[in-house]
């Protein structure tokens, strides 16, 4: 239903300056972009030693919903940015039932970043109606190998957090959490999330864009993209048209041109 020509960008700087242009009133589901922030949430709640027992830190060269790769790895997800890793971590979110866990997570992000994430109930109903067979198969295998406590709750939470929706400004504010020092967020945890975004955030295209752009980034099939400029700020884009890997085409193009023109790469 999204117009493939929609495009919006919002930039939040450490100085407090902001820049925005395009279809900035569009509200879109964060989908896989949320994976970076569920990882941060769990790192803050349980610490890196515990969280990195649940998921690995190895880049994947397979599609984000690959069951074959998970089987080859005996049920241990390679990283938190692919579906197997994100479903595993969804199972670990603190709280009572799936709705309570999602709500606590959403409120934590909104309070910390000053953003306005909201669960898109219509999107969630659609996701539940047409549940991905690949995600179901991944969850089944994770449960068989002992990586999930409760298969149904894990999938329910995963689907709910992927349907958290926002405007591009909200996504930039989330990105700023990872870009700038914050007394409420561990510096070490920010570094871990940024490192995994650089190496895994764009799925099997991550290495290519680490070379071309040189910034930690996370994409989602909802059209969202966030790029982190450590110490400087965050760039958030919304562009629904995706490439074959599942990354937003216009958003990546914009960030690449901006990063080259302003020499933003962390390797400069």
N, C-alpha and C positions, 0 to 999 in steps of 0.2 A: 504493500500500500504506500510505501515511501516513494517520493519523487526522486529519481536518480540524479536529478540536476540540483537538488538541495545542497548547499554548502555553507558551513558556518565555522568561524574560528574565534577563539577567545584566548588571550594570553594574559597570565597573571605574573607579574614581576615581584621579586623579593622586595623591591623598593615601595611596593604598593600600587605602582602604575598598572593600568590594564589597557588592553587593546582588543577590540572586537569588530567583526564585520560579517555580513552575510545573513543567512536565515537563522539568527540567534534565538528566535522564539520557538524553534522546533524542540519538541520533547521526544526523546528516543530511549529505548532500552539499552542499558550499558552492556548487556550480554557479557562477553568474555573480558571486557575491560575491568569488570569487578574482581577478577581473579587476583590482580595485583593487590587489591585493598583487603580482600579476605585473608590473603597471606600476611599482610601487615598486621591485621587485627589479631590473628592467631599468634604471630610472633610476639606481639605486645602482651597477650594473655598467658602464653605458655613458655615463651623463650625459644631461642633458635635451636638449642640442643634437642628439645622435644619435637618441635615441628619438623625438623630435618630428618627425624626418624620416620616420619609418616610419608614424606615425599623426597625425591632426589633433587639434584641441581644440574642434571645432565641435559643438554639440548637434544631435541628430537628432530629426526629427519623424516618423520612420517606425518601424515595429516593429524590435526588436533584431536580427532575422534577415533584414532586407530586402536582397534582391539588386538591386532596381530602383534604390535609392538609391546603392548601390555603383557600379552601371553609370553612373548620372548623374554620379558623382564620378570617373569614369575609373579606378576601382580603388584610389583613395586613401581609406582608411577615415576617416570623420569624427572618430571618437574611439575611445579604447581600451575603452570600456564597452559597446560593441555587438559583436556576434559577429565582424564583419569585422575590427575593430581588434584584438580579443583573439586571433583566429587568426593575424593578422599578427605580433603580439608573441610568441605561442607559438613561432613559427618561429625567433625570435631568442634564446630561452633558451639560456644557455651549457651546454656539455656534449657528450657523444659521441652516443649514441642517445636516442630519446624517453624510455625508462625512466630512464636516467641523468640526463637533464635535469630530469625531474619530481622525481626523488629529491633532487637537489641543491637544487632550489627548496623542496621540502617541509622538508628539514633546516634550511635557512636560516631559514625562518619559525619552525620549532619552537624553534630555539636562540635566536633573537632575541626572540621573544615569550613563551617559556616555555610554549608550548601543545603540544597532542598531536594534530596533524593526521595522518591516515593514509589511504592510498589504499583506497577501497572497491572491492575486486576484483569483487564481484558486481554492483555498480552499473556499473562500467566494462564488464563483459561485456554487460550489458543495453544500454548506450549503443552499443557496437560492433555488436551484433546488429541494432539498429534505428537505424543512423546517420541523422541528420537529412538529408534531401535538400536542405534549404535551406543547411545548413552545407557540404555537399559542393559545391553550386553556387557558394557564396561562395568557397570555397577554390579551385575551378577557375578562377574569374574573377581572383582575386588572383594565381594562378600565371601566367595568360595575360598579365596586365599587369605582370609582373615584380616583384610585391611579396612573393612567397614563394620561398625557395631550394629547398625540398622540400615539395611539397604533402602527401604522405602523412605525413611526419614532423610537419609543422605540425598537421595534424588529429589525429594520434595524441596529441601533447603536449597540445593543447587539451582533448581528451576526458579525458585523465588528470588534468590539474590541476582540471578541473571536478568530478571524482569524488573529490577530496580531501575527507574527511569529518571532522566534529568535533562537539563539544557546544557549547552556546551560550556556556559559559564560555570556551572556546578562541577563539570568534569575538570575544568582548569583548576578550580579551588581544591579538588581532591589531589590533583597532580602536585600542587604546591606543597602539600603535606610531605611528599617524597623529595621535593627539590630544596626545601629550606629548613633550617634549624627550627625545632619546635620543642619547648620544654616538656610537652606531653607525649612526645614520640622519641623512642630511642634512636640515636644516631646509627648504631650498629644495625638495627632492624631496617632503617631506611636504606642503608648500603646494600643489605642482602636483597631487598626487593628490587632496587635499581639494577643490581648486577644480573638478576634473573630476568628482568625486563629486557636488558640489552641482549642477553644470549638466547632468550626463549620467548619474548613477548610478541613476536610476529610469526610464531610457529616456525615452519621449516625455512621461511625467508629471513629469519632473524640475523643470520650471519651476513647475508648480502647487505642488509640495511645497516648493520653495525659498521660495515665498511663505507657504505655510501653516505650515511647520515651521522653515525657515531653518537647517538643519544639513546638512553633507555626509553623504550616505547611499549605501549600495550594497545592492541586493537580489539575490536569486537564486531561480530557480524551484524550488529545493529547500526553500524556505520560510525561508531565512536572511535577516536584515536587520541591518546594522550602521550606527549613527549616531555621528558624531564630534562631540564638544563640545570644540573646540580649547582646550588648556590645562587642561581639567577632567577629561576621561575619555571613555569610550566606552560606548554602550548597544547590546547585542546582543539580538535577538529571534529566536525560532523559531516560525513559524506556517505550516503547509503550505497553507492555503487561499489561493488567489491571485485577484487581480482580472483583468480582461480584458487588462491591459497585461502582467501577469506579476509583479506586486508582491504581497508578503504582506499580506493585509488587516488581520489583527489586530495584526501588528507595527507597521504604519504608524499605525494608530489609537492604539496605546499610546504610541508616540513622540510623536505629535502632541499628545496630552493632557498628557503629561509635560513636553514642551517649552513648552507654553502656560502650565501651572501654575507651572513653575519659571523661566519667562522665559529659556530656554536659547538662543534664536535668536542666531546670530552677528550679527544686525542690531539686537539690543536696544540 
